[in-house]
Amino acid sequence: MVDYALEDRVRLRNVAFPEAEAAWRELGGHSTPALWDGEHLHQGAEAVLARLQAVVNLGRDA
């Protein structure tokens, strides 16, 4: 997140806490890191980094 300057757009949650874990599991969570983009839960480092990169690139490739 820091590398992509997305700190103000991404909310971190620690799934070690019961409430955060329950919310993550409701979305189908089974592995971390994970990123919920409002529609899909991206799981695993490669998937999360790919999604963050896509967000960073939106509107920059014209």
C-alpha positions as CSV (number, residue, x, y, z in Angstrom):
1,M,0.0,0.0,0.0
2,V,2.7,2.4,0.9
3,D,4.6,1.7,-2.3
4,Y,1.5,2.6,-4.3
5,A,0.5,5.6,-2.1
6,L,-2.9,4.0,-1.3
7,E,-2.9,4.4,2.5
8,D,-5.9,6.8,2.3
9,R,-7.9,4.3,0.1
10,V,-7.3,1.0,1.8
11,R,-8.5,0.0,5.3
12,L,-6.4,-2.6,7.1
13,R,-8.0,-5.2,9.3
14,N,-6.3,-7.8,11.3
15,V,-8.0,-11.2,11.0
16,A,-6.6,-12.2,14.3
17,F,-9.5,-10.3,15.9
18,P,-12.8,-12.2,15.9
19,E,-14.9,-9.4,14.3
20,A,-12.5,-8.9,11.5
21,E,-12.1,-12.6,10.9
22,A,-15.8,-13.2,10.8
23,A,-16.2,-10.4,8.2
24,W,-13.4,-11.9,6.1
25,R,-14.8,-15.4,6.3
26,E,-18.3,-14.1,5.3
27,L,-16.6,-12.9,2.1
28,G,-15.2,-16.3,1.5
29,G,-11.8,-15.7,3.1
30,H,-9.5,-18.6,3.5
31,S,-6.0,-17.1,2.9
32,T,-4.1,-13.9,3.6
33,P,-3.2,-11.4,2.5
34,A,-6.6,-10.6,1.1
35,L,-8.1,-7.5,-0.4
36,W,-11.9,-6.8,-0.8
37,D,-12.5,-4.4,-3.6
38,G,-16.2,-4.0,-3.0
39,E,-17.0,-6.8,-5.4
40,H,-14.4,-9.5,-5.2
41,L,-12.1,-10.9,-2.5
42,H,-8.6,-11.2,-3.9
43,Q,-6.6,-13.7,-1.9
44,G,-2.8,-14.4,-1.8
45,A,0.0,-12.0,-2.3
46,E,0.1,-12.2,-6.1
47,A,-3.6,-11.5,-6.5
48,V,-3.6,-8.6,-4.0
49,L,-0.6,-7.0,-5.6
50,A,-2.1,-7.4,-9.1
51,R,-5.3,-5.7,-7.9
52,L,-3.5,-2.9,-6.2
53,Q,-1.4,-2.3,-9.3
54,A,-4.6,-2.2,-11.4
55,V,-6.0,0.4,-9.1
56,V,-2.8,2.5,-9.4
57,N,-2.9,2.3,-13.2
58,L,-6.5,3.2,-13.6
59,G,-6.7,6.3,-15.7
60,R,-2.9,6.5,-16.3
61,D,-2.8,4.5,-19.5
62,A,-4.4,6.6,-22.2
